[in-house]
Amino acid sequence: MQKVAVITGASSGIGSALCHRLLQEDADLHVCLACRNMDKANATRNELLYYYPHADISLIQIDVGKLDSVLHAAKEIKTRFQRLDYLFLNAGIMVKPRVSLRAFLRGIFSRRIIRMLSTAEGLMSQEDRVTPDGLQEVFETNFFGHFILIRQLEALLCCVEKPSKLVWTSSVNAHKNNFSLDDYQHQHGKEAYSSSKYATDLASVALNNHYNKQGLYSSVICPGVVMTNMTYEILHPLFWKLFLPILWLLRLLTPTYTLTPYNGAEAQIWLLKQKPELLDPLAKFHSCTTFLGKNYVETRKMDVTEDMAKKFYKKMLELEKQVLNSCHQHKK
Ligand SMILES: NC(=O)c1ccc[n+]([C@@H]2O[C@H](COP(=O)([O-])OP(=O)(O)OC[C@H]3O[C@@H](n4cnc5c(N)ncnc54)[C@H](OP(=O)(O)O)[C@@H]3O)[C@@H](O)[C@H]2O)c1
């Protein structure tokens, strides 16, 4: 039976590079681009077909920041496919990110310099908004919309004889100190992105506890620092181009400057080849690139406990019940 991979946020950056690499690895794979903007999705599909004319590629519309759209997409996926082998939970946003020059200057003359340069910790300011579903947009887009999608697709993902894989695109920016179980949507903080990525890390651990026996495995990756629309929103592309030689040199200090979306997708591709039952559920898999341009994957322990993951999962099941109830009531 033909294997199927669904990739959210496949219309650009790391998601689109991942599709290229998936087809490079397995020309027989069915690749389903799950995207918000269908013009961009079509353009990506055409580009992929240019390189892989015989590839089997389909499109599905999904806005992971809108519950209705997630439910509709899940329904559509269930009518098209009998099972999913891979679900890449990759779509993500950072709202109006800005670099703080002050924090940068303070950081480069301190002992924190390498940590700051490799994780952007404390370097950026950003915003957040409330969606029509009444949820924080960054939380809903980066995490909760995907969580609902997985839950809706349970029947296609859970098969004991033939395991399926979930792969979350998290970040090195997922910090425990920016997340609180009492404010998991990050209504009251200024680090919505970091909090939402920490939520994906917690959820992945909990999903493994909950679903491994049913043949579903979850992993978390970090693509490194990659030049994409997201990074171009933080600083103008011209700035990044001018500083490219410096970014290249920074690879001598930290291998996380993967820079190209192709390199950034290394960890996802590496995961395809691993036996999921042998992977550490508490690990994050980092795409890395050496100074000479060689790609590899580094496994690092996440700052997550099983207990916290369990508590978070319980809260997500309650929130799921709440939003699905209000969704059904709207339709009546
Ligand atoms: N770039 C980095 O250095 C970096 C580092 C760590 C983690 N990441 C993570 O990598 C992932 C991919 O980001 P990227 O760097 O490749 O940036 P990107 O080029 O901006 O890609 C983001 C993708 O997510 C999609 N998306 C955004 N909001 C969506 C929504 N509500 N519904 C459906 N799709 C939505 C975008 O679709 P549209 O085209 O419709 O906007 C786009 O396809 C994100 O999760 C990001 O947090 C990136």
PDBQT file of the ligand as one rigid body, heavy atoms in Angstrom, charges set to zero:
ROOT
HETATM    1  N1  LIG A 401      12.883  29.570  10.360  1.00  0.00    +0.000 N 
HETATM    2  C1  LIG A 401      13.425  29.250  11.513  1.00  0.00    +0.000 C 
HETATM    3  O1  LIG A 401      14.572  29.657  11.822  1.00  0.00    +0.000 OA
HETATM    4  C2  LIG A 401      12.698  28.362  12.460  1.00  0.00    +0.000 A 
HETATM    5  C3  LIG A 401      13.341  28.003  13.650  1.00  0.00    +0.000 A 
HETATM    6  C4  LIG A 401      12.679  27.164  14.534  1.00  0.00    +0.000 A 
HETATM    7  C5  LIG A 401      11.415  26.688  14.232  1.00  0.00    +0.000 A 
HETATM    8  N2  LIG A 401      10.819  27.077  13.072  1.00  0.00    +0.000 N 
HETATM    9  C6  LIG A 401       9.468  26.533  12.813  1.00  0.00    +0.000 C 
HETATM   10  O2  LIG A 401       9.430  25.971  11.518  1.00  0.00    +0.000 OA
HETATM   11  C7  LIG A 401       8.088  25.927  11.056  1.00  0.00    +0.000 C 
HETATM   12  C8  LIG A 401       8.041  26.392   9.620  1.00  0.00    +0.000 C 
HETATM   13  O3  LIG A 401       8.367  27.766   9.576  1.00  0.00    +0.000 OA
HETATM   14  P1  LIG A 401       9.293  28.418   8.455  1.00  0.00    +0.000 P 
HETATM   15  O4  LIG A 401      10.507  28.912   9.117  1.00  0.00    +0.000 OA
HETATM   16  O5  LIG A 401       9.410  27.502   7.296  1.00  0.00    +0.000 OA
HETATM   17  O6  LIG A 401       8.451  29.720   8.103  1.00  0.00    +0.000 OA
HETATM   18  P2  LIG A 401       7.459  30.043   6.885  1.00  0.00    +0.000 P 
HETATM   19  O7  LIG A 401       8.188  29.986   5.604  1.00  0.00    +0.000 OA
HETATM   20  O8  LIG A 401       6.790  31.296   7.287  1.00  0.00    +0.000 OA
HETATM   21  O9  LIG A 401       6.454  28.835   6.913  1.00  0.00    +0.000 OA
HETATM   22  C9  LIG A 401       5.384  28.774   7.792  1.00  0.00    +0.000 C 
HETATM   23  C10 LIG A 401       4.314  27.948   7.144  1.00  0.00    +0.000 C 
HETATM   24  O10 LIG A 401       3.226  27.845   8.074  1.00  0.00    +0.000 OA
HETATM   25  C11 LIG A 401       2.038  28.192   7.393  1.00  0.00    +0.000 C 
HETATM   26  N3  LIG A 401       1.041  28.756   8.287  1.00  0.00    +0.000 N 
HETATM   27  C12 LIG A 401       1.127  29.829   9.083  1.00  0.00    +0.000 A 
HETATM   28  N4  LIG A 401      -0.035  30.032   9.725  1.00  0.00    +0.000 NA
HETATM   29  C13 LIG A 401      -0.882  29.058   9.317  1.00  0.00    +0.000 A 
HETATM   30  C14 LIG A 401      -2.222  28.717   9.604  1.00  0.00    +0.000 A 
HETATM   31  N5  LIG A 401      -2.964  29.445  10.445  1.00  0.00    +0.000 N 
HETATM   32  N6  LIG A 401      -2.777  27.645   8.996  1.00  0.00    +0.000 NA
HETATM   33  C15 LIG A 401      -2.060  26.894   8.132  1.00  0.00    +0.000 A 
HETATM   34  N7  LIG A 401      -0.790  27.175   7.808  1.00  0.00    +0.000 NA
HETATM   35  C16 LIG A 401      -0.202  28.236   8.382  1.00  0.00    +0.000 A 
HETATM   36  C17 LIG A 401       2.462  29.225   6.380  1.00  0.00    +0.000 C 
HETATM   37  O11 LIG A 401       1.448  29.338   5.408  1.00  0.00    +0.000 OA
HETATM   38  P3  LIG A 401       1.125  30.692   4.633  1.00  0.00    +0.000 P 
HETATM   39  O12 LIG A 401       2.011  30.616   3.449  1.00  0.00    +0.000 OA
HETATM   40  O13 LIG A 401      -0.327  30.613   4.333  1.00  0.00    +0.000 OA
HETATM   41  O14 LIG A 401       1.475  31.821   5.553  1.00  0.00    +0.000 OA
HETATM   42  C18 LIG A 401       3.759  28.609   5.884  1.00  0.00    +0.000 C 
HETATM   43  O15 LIG A 401       3.507  27.618   4.933  1.00  0.00    +0.000 OA
HETATM   44  C19 LIG A 401       7.284  26.783  12.030  1.00  0.00    +0.000 C 
HETATM   45  O16 LIG A 401       6.574  25.968  12.913  1.00  0.00    +0.000 OA
HETATM   46  C20 LIG A 401       8.345  27.555  12.788  1.00  0.00    +0.000 C 
HETATM   47  O17 LIG A 401       7.930  27.919  14.069  1.00  0.00    +0.000 OA
HETATM   48  C21 LIG A 401      11.427  27.893  12.183  1.00  0.00    +0.000 A 
ENDROOT
TORSDOF 0
